[in-house]
Amino acid sequence: MSVAGKAHIARRPLLKGLAGAAGLAIAGAALLEAPKLFAPHYPPSPYDDLLVQLPDRDSAARLGAAWLGDRPFNAAQTAANLRRQLGSHSFAALLENDLARSHMAEAHGWVLPESLLALCALAAKPG
């Protein structure tokens, strides 16, 4: 077997190409994971499956606390009701249904759908 018939690949261009491909892969992974790194992190709660619907949990918690005031609140029952309603609909459809049926409530000067206020109340008192 003769060496003349084989193609000769230079090492430096090959290594530069591999390093460039690895750099692109790392940059792509960083772009995909960066939003998760900079997103706010909250302590785990038994209602995280519901609270993920809220874009700003801190503001929702303040609104929920204003709506609750001193009234009694059963977080487990509220969560069960929301889960049952969300089982067959999206959260947006649930809000539209509240608007259509005039299921509204006032919280700190805002008139909002009851489902949204219930979710905000869960953010305020997750236990």
N, C-alpha and C positions, 0 to 999 in steps of 0.2 A: 504494500500500500504506500503510495507516494503522498508526500505532504503538499505537493503542488496542486492537487485536485481539491483540497479543502479551502473553504473561504476563511480569510483571516479577519478576526474582529479585534480592533484595538481596544485595550482595557479602559483607557481614560474616557473616551466618548461613551462607552457602555456604563461606566460608573457614574458619569455626569447625568446620563439619562435616568438611571435607577434612582439617584438622589433627587432629581427633579420630580420624578413620579411619586416618590415617598413624600416629598414636601407638599405636593398637590393633594395627596391623600390626607395628610395631617391638617392642612389648611381647610379642606372640605369638611373633615370631622369637626374641626373647631367651629366652623360656621354653623353646623347643625346643632352642636351642643351648647353654644354660647347663650342662647335664650334661656336654657334650663339653668345655667350657672348664675345668671343675673336676675332671674325671676325671684320674687319674694318666697321665702320658705316659712311655713307655719307649723306649729306643733301638731302632731297627729291628733285627730279626733275621730269619734265613731261616725261622724257625718261627712267625712271627706268626699265620699261619692256624690253628695249633694252640693257641698260647698265649692266644688270645682266649677260649678256654673257661674260663680261670682268672679268678675274680672278684678275687683279690688275688695278683698275680704275685710281690710281694716275699715274702710268707709262704710261697708255694709254692716259691720258690727256696730259702728256708732249709730247708724240709722235704726238697726234692730233694737238697740238699747233704748233709743228715744221712743220707739213704738211700744216697747214692752212697758216702760215705766215701772209701776208697782204691780201690774196685773199678774196673776198666776200664769205660769207657762210650763207646759209639759213638753220638753224637748224630744223625748222618745216618741210620743204620740204624734207630734208635728212632723218628725222625720218619717215615721211610718206612713202618714197621709201623703207626704210629698213623694215618697218612693212609689206608693201605689199609683198616684196620678202620673208620675213620670214613666211608669212601666209601659204605658201604651202611647205616650205623647212626648214630644220634645218640650224643653222648658219654655221655648218661645211660644209653642202652641198652648201651653198651660197659661201663660200670661195673656195671650189673646183671648182665651176662654174666660178668664177673669174679667177682662175688659168688656167682652160681649155680654156677660151676665151681671155687670156692675158690681162685682165683688171687689170693692175698693175699701181702703182704709187710709186714715190720715196719720202721718208720722212727722212730727216736727215741721209742720207747715206743708208737707208734700202729700199729695193724694196719689197712692200707688196701689197696684194689684195686691191682693191679700197673699197670693203665693210668693211674690217677691218679698213681702214683709216677713212672711214666715221663714223664708230662707235667710233673711237678714237677722232675724231673731236667733236662728240656730248659730249664726256666726258670732252673735253677741254672747250667747250662753250655750256653748257646745256640750255641756254636761248635763 
